[in-house]
Amino acid sequence: MNEILEKLKGALKELEEKNGGIVLFALFLREEALGKWDLLVSASWLNSRSPDSYEIVAKKIQKCLHENEVVQIARVVILDTNDVAVTFLQGLYSIPNGSFKEVPNCEPLTNRFGFTIKRAYVLRCVKENE
């Protein structure tokens, strides 16, 4: 998993260099997702209702990961920067550039989001303009 996380950190950096800051970049492993991860992304330049936003993120992920790694990502979830989920995560974590954190206890996430999260990694979680 560390190799995938390092590659995703590279993708995060490239997305920011080309498009602007990202406030949330995280992986959630839901219990019902059959061992595949959800990639959560939030940035002011992304629109959760725009297919173009999903395409930008998906293409970058596909470019940075090998095919056998890409299939471990179930879906990309784009959240608006003012989404309550983003605000909740910003209240829990402050993860700046170049690091990541494995969430030691996913129970608060499970309770908040209403579905079981088995594991989670946060690669970026900052308030806008940080």
CNS distance restraints for C-alpha pairs under 8 A (distance, minus, plus):
assign (resid   1 and name CA) (resid   5 and name CA) 6.23 0.50 0.50
assign (resid   2 and name CA) (resid   6 and name CA) 6.15 0.50 0.50
assign (resid   3 and name CA) (resid   7 and name CA) 6.31 0.50 0.50
assign (resid   4 and name CA) (resid   8 and name CA) 6.07 0.50 0.50
assign (resid   4 and name CA) (resid  65 and name CA) 7.17 0.50 0.50
assign (resid   4 and name CA) (resid  69 and name CA) 7.08 0.50 0.50
assign (resid   5 and name CA) (resid   9 and name CA) 6.13 0.50 0.50
assign (resid   5 and name CA) (resid 123 and name CA) 7.93 0.50 0.50
assign (resid   6 and name CA) (resid  10 and name CA) 6.46 0.50 0.50
assign (resid   7 and name CA) (resid  11 and name CA) 6.35 0.50 0.50
assign (resid   7 and name CA) (resid  64 and name CA) 6.08 0.50 0.50
assign (resid   7 and name CA) (resid  65 and name CA) 6.56 0.50 0.50
assign (resid   8 and name CA) (resid  12 and name CA) 6.04 0.50 0.50
assign (resid   8 and name CA) (resid  61 and name CA) 7.12 0.50 0.50
assign (resid   8 and name CA) (resid  64 and name CA) 7.11 0.50 0.50
assign (resid   8 and name CA) (resid  65 and name CA) 7.72 0.50 0.50
assign (resid   9 and name CA) (resid  13 and name CA) 6.21 0.50 0.50
assign (resid   9 and name CA) (resid  98 and name CA) 6.93 0.50 0.50
assign (resid   9 and name CA) (resid  99 and name CA) 7.99 0.50 0.50
assign (resid   9 and name CA) (resid 123 and name CA) 6.91 0.50 0.50
assign (resid  10 and name CA) (resid  14 and name CA) 6.24 0.50 0.50
assign (resid  10 and name CA) (resid  64 and name CA) 7.47 0.50 0.50
assign (resid  11 and name CA) (resid  15 and name CA) 6.06 0.50 0.50
assign (resid  11 and name CA) (resid  60 and name CA) 6.13 0.50 0.50
assign (resid  11 and name CA) (resid  61 and name CA) 6.30 0.50 0.50
assign (resid  11 and name CA) (resid  64 and name CA) 6.15 0.50 0.50
assign (resid  12 and name CA) (resid  16 and name CA) 6.24 0.50 0.50
assign (resid  12 and name CA) (resid  22 and name CA) 7.89 0.50 0.50
assign (resid  12 and name CA) (resid  25 and name CA) 7.58 0.50 0.50
assign (resid  13 and name CA) (resid  17 and name CA) 6.15 0.50 0.50
assign (resid  14 and name CA) (resid  18 and name CA) 6.24 0.50 0.50
assign (resid  15 and name CA) (resid  19 and name CA) 5.81 0.50 0.50
assign (resid  15 and name CA) (resid  20 and name CA) 7.25 0.50 0.50
assign (resid  15 and name CA) (resid  57 and name CA) 7.63 0.50 0.50
assign (resid  15 and name CA) (resid  60 and name CA) 7.29 0.50 0.50
assign (resid  16 and name CA) (resid  20 and name CA) 4.50 0.50 0.50
assign (resid  16 and name CA) (resid  21 and name CA) 5.15 0.50 0.50
assign (resid  16 and name CA) (resid  22 and name CA) 6.44 0.50 0.50
assign (resid  17 and name CA) (resid  21 and name CA) 7.98 0.50 0.50
assign (resid  19 and name CA) (resid  45 and name CA) 7.06 0.50 0.50
assign (resid  20 and name CA) (resid  43 and name CA) 7.92 0.50 0.50
assign (resid  20 and name CA) (resid  45 and name CA) 7.04 0.50 0.50
assign (resid  21 and name CA) (resid  43 and name CA) 6.38 0.50 0.50
assign (resid  21 and name CA) (resid  44 and name CA) 7.62 0.50 0.50
assign (resid  22 and name CA) (resid  41 and name CA) 7.45 0.50 0.50
assign (resid  22 and name CA) (resid  42 and name CA) 6.02 0.50 0.50
assign (resid  22 and name CA) (resid  43 and name CA) 4.50 0.50 0.50
assign (resid  22 and name CA) (resid  44 and name CA) 7.45 0.50 0.50
assign (resid  22 and name CA) (resid 124 and name CA) 7.53 0.50 0.50
assign (resid  23 and name CA) (resid  41 and name CA) 7.73 0.50 0.50
assign (resid  23 and name CA) (resid  42 and name CA) 5.66 0.50 0.50
assign (resid  23 and name CA) (resid  43 and name CA) 5.55 0.50 0.50
assign (resid  23 and name CA) (resid  81 and name CA) 7.32 0.50 0.50
assign (resid  23 and name CA) (resid 124 and name CA) 6.44 0.50 0.50
assign (resid  23 and name CA) (resid 125 and name CA) 5.40 0.50 0.50
assign (resid  23 and name CA) (resid 126 and name CA) 5.02 0.50 0.50
assign (resid  23 and name CA) (resid 127 and name CA) 6.07 0.50 0.50
assign (resid  23 and name CA) (resid 128 and name CA) 5.95 0.50 0.50
assign (resid  24 and name CA) (resid  40 and name CA) 7.00 0.50 0.50
assign (resid  24 and name CA) (resid  41 and name CA) 5.22 0.50 0.50
assign (resid  24 and name CA) (resid  42 and name CA) 4.88 0.50 0.50
assign (resid  24 and name CA) (resid  43 and name CA) 7.03 0.50 0.50
assign (resid  24 and name CA) (resid  86 and name CA) 7.04 0.50 0.50
assign (resid  24 and name CA) (resid 122 and name CA) 7.84 0.50 0.50
assign (resid  24 and name CA) (resid 123 and name CA) 7.64 0.50 0.50
assign (resid  24 and name CA) (resid 124 and name CA) 5.11 0.50 0.50
assign (resid  24 and name CA) (resid 125 and name CA) 4.59 0.50 0.50
assign (resid  24 and name CA) (resid 126 and name CA) 6.74 0.50 0.50
assign (resid  25 and name CA) (resid  39 and name CA) 7.09 0.50 0.50
assign (resid  25 and name CA) (resid  40 and name CA) 5.56 0.50 0.50
assign (resid  25 and name CA) (resid  41 and name CA) 4.62 0.50 0.50
assign (resid  25 and name CA) (resid  42 and name CA) 6.73 0.50 0.50
assign (resid  25 and name CA) (resid 122 and name CA) 6.31 0.50 0.50
assign (resid  25 and name CA) (resid 123 and name CA) 5.47 0.50 0.50
assign (resid  25 and name CA) (resid 124 and name CA) 4.93 0.50 0.50
assign (resid  25 and name CA) (resid 125 and name CA) 6.67 0.50 0.50
assign (resid  26 and name CA) (resid  39 and name CA) 5.72 0.50 0.50
assign (resid  26 and name CA) (resid  40 and name CA) 5.10 0.50 0.50
assign (resid  26 and name CA) (resid  41 and name CA) 6.71 0.50 0.50
assign (resid  26 and name CA) (resid 120 and name CA) 7.27 0.50 0.50
assign (resid  26 and name CA) (resid 121 and name CA) 5.64 0.50 0.50
assign (resid  26 and name CA) (resid 122 and name CA) 4.29 0.50 0.50
assign (resid  26 and name CA) (resid 123 and name CA) 5.51 0.50 0.50
assign (resid  26 and name CA) (resid 124 and name CA) 6.74 0.50 0.50
assign (resid  27 and name CA) (resid  37 and name CA) 6.04 0.50 0.50
assign (resid  27 and name CA) (resid  38 and name CA) 5.52 0.50 0.50
assign (resid  27 and name CA) (resid  39 and name CA) 4.70 0.50 0.50
assign (resid  27 and name CA) (resid  40 and name CA) 6.22 0.50 0.50
assign (resid  27 and name CA) (resid 120 and name CA) 5.45 0.50 0.50
assign (resid  27 and name CA) (resid 121 and name CA) 5.12 0.50 0.50
assign (resid  27 and name CA) (resid 122 and name CA) 6.39 0.50 0.50
assign (resid  28 and name CA) (resid  37 and name CA) 5.52 0.50 0.50
assign (resid  28 and name CA) (resid  38 and name CA) 5.14 0.50 0.50
assign (resid  28 and name CA) (resid  39 and name CA) 6.63 0.50 0.50
assign (resid  28 and name CA) (resid  40 and name CA) 7.61 0.50 0.50
assign (resid  28 and name CA) (resid 117 and name CA) 6.52 0.50 0.50
assign (resid  28 and name CA) (resid 118 and name CA) 7.72 0.50 0.50
assign (resid  28 and name CA) (resid 119 and name CA) 6.08 0.50 0.50
assign (resid  28 and name CA) (resid 120 and name CA) 4.47 0.50 0.50
assign (resid  28 and name CA) (resid 121 and name CA) 6.69 0.50 0.50
assign (resid  29 and name CA) (resid  33 and name CA) 6.93 0.50 0.50
assign (resid  29 and name CA) (resid  35 and name CA) 6.82 0.50 0.50
assign (resid  29 and name CA) (resid  36 and name CA) 6.34 0.50 0.50
assign (resid  29 and name CA) (resid  37 and name CA) 4.68 0.50 0.50
assign (resid  29 and name CA) (resid  38 and name CA) 6.32 0.50 0.50
assign (resid  29 and name CA) (resid 117 and name CA) 5.64 0.50 0.50
assign (resid  29 and name CA) (resid 118 and name CA) 5.57 0.50 0.50
assign (resid  29 and name CA) (resid 119 and name CA) 5.16 0.50 0.50
assign (resid  29 and name CA) (resid 120 and name CA) 6.07 0.50 0.50
assign (resid  30 and name CA) (resid  34 and name CA) 7.95 0.50 0.50
assign (resid  30 and name CA) (resid  35 and name CA) 7.77 0.50 0.50
assign (resid  30 and name CA) (resid  36 and name CA) 7.75 0.50 0.50
assign (resid  30 and name CA) (resid  37 and name CA) 7.08 0.50 0.50
assign (resid  30 and name CA) (resid  38 and name CA) 7.64 0.50 0.50
assign (resid  30 and name CA) (resid 115 and name CA) 7.24 0.50 0.50
assign (resid  30 and name CA) (resid 116 and name CA) 5.78 0.50 0.50
assign (resid  30 and name CA) (resid 117 and name CA) 4.42 0.50 0.50
assign (resid  30 and name CA) (resid 118 and name CA) 5.80 0.50 0.50
assign (resid  30 and name CA) (resid 119 and name CA) 7.47 0.50 0.50
assign (resid  31 and name CA) (resid  35 and name CA) 7.62 0.50 0.50
assign (resid  31 and name CA) (resid 115 and name CA) 7.82 0.50 0.50
assign (resid  31 and name CA) (resid 116 and name CA) 5.46 0.50 0.50
assign (resid  31 and name CA) (resid 117 and name CA) 5.86 0.50 0.50
assign (resid  31 and name CA) (resid 118 and name CA) 5.81 0.50 0.50
assign (resid  32 and name CA) (resid 116 and name CA) 7.86 0.50 0.50
assign (resid  33 and name CA) (resid  37 and name CA) 7.17 0.50 0.50
assign (resid  33 and name CA) (resid  74 and name CA) 7.30 0.50 0.50
assign (resid  35 and name CA) (resid  72 and name CA) 7.40 0.50 0.50
assign (resid  36 and name CA) (resid  71 and name CA) 7.69 0.50 0.50
assign (resid  36 and name CA) (resid  72 and name CA) 4.84 0.50 0.50
assign (resid  36 and name CA) (resid  73 and name CA) 5.38 0.50 0.50
assign (resid  36 and name CA) (resid  74 and name CA) 5.12 0.50 0.50
assign (resid  37 and name CA) (resid  72 and name CA) 6.11 0.50 0.50
assign (resid  37 and name CA) (resid  73 and name CA) 4.68 0.50 0.50
assign (resid  37 and name CA) (resid  74 and name CA) 5.34 0.50 0.50
assign (resid  37 and name CA) (resid  75 and name CA) 7.15 0.50 0.50
assign (resid  38 and name CA) (resid  73 and name CA) 5.94 0.50 0.50
assign (resid  38 and name CA) (resid  74 and name CA) 5.54 0.50 0.50
assign (resid  38 and name CA) (resid  75 and name CA) 5.08 0.50 0.50
assign (resid  38 and name CA) (resid  76 and name CA) 5.90 0.50 0.50
assign (resid  38 and name CA) (resid  77 and name CA) 6.85 0.50 0.50
assign (resid  39 and name CA) (resid  73 and name CA) 6.94 0.50 0.50
assign (resid  39 and name CA) (resid  74 and name CA) 7.95 0.50 0.50
assign (resid  39 and name CA) (resid  75 and name CA) 6.30 0.50 0.50
assign (resid  39 and name CA) (resid  76 and name CA) 4.77 0.50 0.50
assign (resid  39 and name CA) (resid  77 and name CA) 5.93 0.50 0.50
assign (resid  40 and name CA) (resid  76 and name CA) 6.07 0.50 0.50
assign (resid  40 and name CA) (resid  77 and name CA) 4.73 0.50 0.50
assign (resid  40 and name CA) (resid  78 and name CA) 5.90 0.50 0.50
assign (resid  40 and name CA) (resid  79 and name CA) 7.09 0.50 0.50
assign (resid  41 and name CA) (resid  76 and name CA) 7.46 0.50 0.50
assign (resid  41 and name CA) (resid  77 and name CA) 6.24 0.50 0.50
assign (resid  41 and name CA) (resid  78 and name CA) 4.96 0.50 0.50
assign (resid  41 and name CA) (resid  79 and name CA) 6.15 0.50 0.50
assign (resid  42 and name CA) (resid  46 and name CA) 6.84 0.50 0.50
assign (resid  42 and name CA) (resid  78 and name CA) 5.74 0.50 0.50
assign (resid  42 and name CA) (resid  79 and name CA) 4.96 0.50 0.50
assign (resid  42 and name CA) (resid  80 and name CA) 5.77 0.50 0.50
assign (resid  42 and name CA) (resid  81 and name CA) 5.60 0.50 0.50
assign (resid  42 and name CA) (resid  86 and name CA) 7.48 0.50 0.50
assign (resid  43 and name CA) (resid  79 and name CA) 7.83 0.50 0.50
assign (resid  43 and name CA) (resid  80 and name CA) 6.89 0.50 0.50
assign (resid  43 and name CA) (resid  81 and name CA) 5.93 0.50 0.50
assign (resid  44 and name CA) (resid  80 and name CA) 7.15 0.50 0.50
assign (resid  44 and name CA) (resid  81 and name CA) 6.13 0.50 0.50
assign (resid  46 and name CA) (resid  50 and name CA) 7.89 0.50 0.50
assign (resid  46 and name CA) (resid  53 and name CA) 5.40 0.50 0.50
assign (resid  46 and name CA) (resid  78 and name CA) 7.28 0.50 0.50
assign (resid  46 and name CA) (resid  80 and name CA) 7.33 0.50 0.50
assign (resid  47 and name CA) (resid  53 and name CA) 5.97 0.50 0.50
assign (resid  47 and name CA) (resid  78 and name CA) 7.16 0.50 0.50
assign (resid  47 and name CA) (resid  79 and name CA) 7.66 0.50 0.50
assign (resid  47 and name CA) (resid  80 and name CA) 6.54 0.50 0.50
assign (resid  48 and name CA) (resid  53 and name CA) 7.18 0.50 0.50
assign (resid  48 and name CA) (resid  54 and name CA) 7.89 0.50 0.50
assign (resid  48 and name CA) (resid  77 and name CA) 7.82 0.50 0.50
assign (resid  48 and name CA) (resid  78 and name CA) 4.99 0.50 0.50
assign (resid  48 and name CA) (resid  79 and name CA) 5.70 0.50 0.50
assign (resid  48 and name CA) (resid  80 and name CA) 6.13 0.50 0.50
assign (resid  50 and name CA) (resid  54 and name CA) 6.99 0.50 0.50
assign (resid  51 and name CA) (resid  55 and name CA) 6.21 0.50 0.50
assign (resid  52 and name CA) (resid  56 and name CA) 6.22 0.50 0.50
assign (resid  53 and name CA) (resid  57 and name CA) 6.54 0.50 0.50
assign (resid  53 and name CA) (resid  78 and name CA) 7.97 0.50 0.50
assign (resid  54 and name CA) (resid  58 and name CA) 5.94 0.50 0.50
assign (resid  54 and name CA) (resid  76 and name CA) 7.04 0.50 0.50
assign (resid  54 and name CA) (resid  78 and name CA) 7.27 0.50 0.50
assign (resid  55 and name CA) (resid  59 and name CA) 5.87 0.50 0.50
assign (resid  56 and name CA) (resid  60 and name CA) 6.41 0.50 0.50
assign (resid  57 and name CA) (resid  61 and name CA) 6.26 0.50 0.50
assign (resid  57 and name CA) (resid  76 and name CA) 7.75 0.50 0.50
assign (resid  58 and name CA) (resid  62 and name CA) 6.06 0.50 0.50
assign (resid  58 and name CA) (resid  76 and name CA) 7.24 0.50 0.50
assign (resid  59 and name CA) (resid  63 and name CA) 6.08 0.50 0.50
assign (resid  60 and name CA) (resid  64 and name CA) 6.25 0.50 0.50
assign (resid  61 and name CA) (resid  65 and name CA) 6.03 0.50 0.50
assign (resid  61 and name CA) (resid  70 and name CA) 7.32 0.50 0.50
assign (resid  62 and name CA) (resid  66 and name CA) 7.29 0.50 0.50
assign (resid  62 and name CA) (resid  67 and name CA) 7.48 0.50 0.50
assign (resid  62 and name CA) (resid  70 and name CA) 6.24 0.50 0.50
assign (resid  65 and name CA) (resid  69 and name CA) 5.71 0.50 0.50
assign (resid  65 and name CA) (resid  70 and name CA) 5.77 0.50 0.50
assign (resid  66 and name CA) (resid  70 and name CA) 6.16 0.50 0.50
assign (resid  67 and name CA) (resid  71 and name CA) 6.52 0.50 0.50
assign (resid  68 and name CA) (resid  72 and name CA) 7.26 0.50 0.50
assign (resid  69 and name CA) (resid  73 and name CA) 7.54 0.50 0.50
assign (resid  79 and name CA) (resid  83 and name CA) 6.22 0.50 0.50
assign (resid  79 and name CA) (resid  85 and name CA) 7.93 0.50 0.50
assign (resid  79 and name CA) (resid  86 and name CA) 7.18 0.50 0.50
assign (resid  80 and name CA) (resid  86 and name CA) 7.79 0.50 0.50
assign (resid  81 and name CA) (resid  86 and name CA) 6.37 0.50 0.50
assign (resid  81 and name CA) (resid  87 and name CA) 7.85 0.50 0.50
assign (resid  81 and name CA) (resid 128 and name CA) 7.87 0.50 0.50
assign (resid  82 and name CA) (resid  86 and name CA) 6.77 0.50 0.50
assign (resid  82 and name CA) (resid  87 and name CA) 6.75 0.50 0.50
assign (resid  83 and name CA) (resid  87 and name CA) 6.45 0.50 0.50
assign (resid  84 and name CA) (resid  88 and name CA) 6.00 0.50 0.50
assign (resid  85 and name CA) (resid  89 and name CA) 6.24 0.50 0.50
assign (resid  85 and name CA) (resid 113 and name CA) 7.85 0.50 0.50
assign (resid  86 and name CA) (resid  90 and name CA) 6.09 0.50 0.50
assign (resid  87 and name CA) (resid  91 and name CA) 6.29 0.50 0.50
assign (resid  88 and name CA) (resid  92 and name CA) 6.67 0.50 0.50
assign (resid  89 and name CA) (resid  93 and name CA) 6.09 0.50 0.50
assign (resid  89 and name CA) (resid 125 and name CA) 7.18 0.50 0.50
assign (resid  90 and name CA) (resid  94 and name CA) 6.51 0.50 0.50
assign (resid  90 and name CA) (resid 125 and name CA) 5.91 0.50 0.50
assign (resid  90 and name CA) (resid 126 and name CA) 6.10 0.50 0.50
assign (resid  90 and name CA) (resid 127 and name CA) 6.44 0.50 0.50
assign (resid  93 and name CA) (resid 125 and name CA) 6.22 0.50 0.50
assign (resid  93 and name CA) (resid 126 and name CA) 7.71 0.50 0.50
assign (resid  94 and name CA) (resid 124 and name CA) 7.55 0.50 0.50
assign (resid  94 and name CA) (resid 125 and name CA) 5.31 0.50 0.50
assign (resid  94 and name CA) (resid 126 and name CA) 5.46 0.50 0.50
assign (resid  95 and name CA) (resid  99 and name CA) 6.65 0.50 0.50
assign (resid  95 and name CA) (resid 100 and name CA) 6.43 0.50 0.50
assign (resid  95 and name CA) (resid 101 and name CA) 7.37 0.50 0.50
assign (resid  95 and name CA) (resid 122 and name CA) 7.18 0.50 0.50
assign (resid  95 and name CA) (resid 123 and name CA) 6.57 0.50 0.50
assign (resid  95 and name CA) (resid 124 and name CA) 4.94 0.50 0.50
assign (resid  95 and name CA) (resid 125 and name CA) 4.88 0.50 0.50
assign (resid  95 and name CA) (resid 126 and name CA) 6.27 0.50 0.50
assign (resid  96 and name CA) (resid 123 and name CA) 7.97 0.50 0.50
assign (resid  96 and name CA) (resid 124 and name CA) 5.80 0.50 0.50
assign (resid  96 and name CA) (resid 125 and name CA) 6.68 0.50 0.50
assign (resid  96 and name CA) (resid 126 and name CA) 6.52 0.50 0.50
assign (resid  97 and name CA) (resid 124 and name CA) 6.72 0.50 0.50
assign (resid  98 and name CA) (resid 123 and name CA) 7.91 0.50 0.50
assign (resid  99 and name CA) (resid 123 and name CA) 6.23 0.50 0.50
assign (resid  99 and name CA) (resid 124 and name CA) 7.59 0.50 0.50
assign (resid 100 and name CA) (resid 121 and name CA) 6.81 0.50 0.50
assign (resid 100 and name CA) (resid 122 and name CA) 5.51 0.50 0.50
assign (resid 100 and name CA) (resid 123 and name CA) 4.18 0.50 0.50
assign (resid 100 and name CA) (resid 124 and name CA) 6.79 0.50 0.50
assign (resid 101 and name CA) (resid 121 and name CA) 5.56 0.50 0.50
assign (resid 101 and name CA) (resid 122 and name CA) 5.27 0.50 0.50
assign (resid 101 and name CA) (resid 123 and name CA) 6.49 0.50 0.50
assign (resid 102 and name CA) (resid 119 and name CA) 7.77 0.50 0.50
assign (resid 102 and name CA) (resid 120 and name CA) 5.94 0.50 0.50
assign (resid 102 and name CA) (resid 121 and name CA) 4.37 0.50 0.50
assign (resid 102 and name CA) (resid 122 and name CA) 6.45 0.50 0.50
assign (resid 103 and name CA) (resid 119 and name CA) 6.93 0.50 0.50
assign (resid 103 and name CA) (resid 120 and name CA) 5.36 0.50 0.50
assign (resid 103 and name CA) (resid 121 and name CA) 5.80 0.50 0.50
assign (resid 103 and name CA) (resid 122 and name CA) 7.27 0.50 0.50
assign (resid 106 and name CA) (resid 110 and name CA) 6.16 0.50 0.50
assign (resid 106 and name CA) (resid 117 and name CA) 6.06 0.50 0.50
assign (resid 106 and name CA) (resid 118 and name CA) 6.51 0.50 0.50
assign (resid 106 and name CA) (resid 119 and name CA) 6.39 0.50 0.50
assign (resid 106 and name CA) (resid 120 and name CA) 7.03 0.50 0.50
assign (resid 107 and name CA) (resid 111 and name CA) 6.03 0.50 0.50
assign (resid 107 and name CA) (resid 116 and name CA) 7.96 0.50 0.50
assign (resid 107 and name CA) (resid 117 and name CA) 7.50 0.50 0.50
assign (resid 108 and name CA) (resid 112 and name CA) 6.05 0.50 0.50
assign (resid 109 and name CA) (resid 113 and name CA) 5.97 0.50 0.50
assign (resid 109 and name CA) (resid 117 and name CA) 6.80 0.50 0.50
assign (resid 110 and name CA) (resid 114 and name CA) 5.65 0.50 0.50
assign (resid 110 and name CA) (resid 115 and name CA) 5.37 0.50 0.50
assign (resid 110 and name CA) (resid 116 and name CA) 4.88 0.50 0.50
assign (resid 110 and name CA) (resid 117 and name CA) 5.38 0.50 0.50
assign (resid 111 and name CA) (resid 115 and name CA) 7.36 0.50 0.50
assign (resid 111 and name CA) (resid 116 and name CA) 7.94 0.50 0.50
assign (resid 126 and name CA) (resid 130 and name CA) 6.25 0.50 0.50
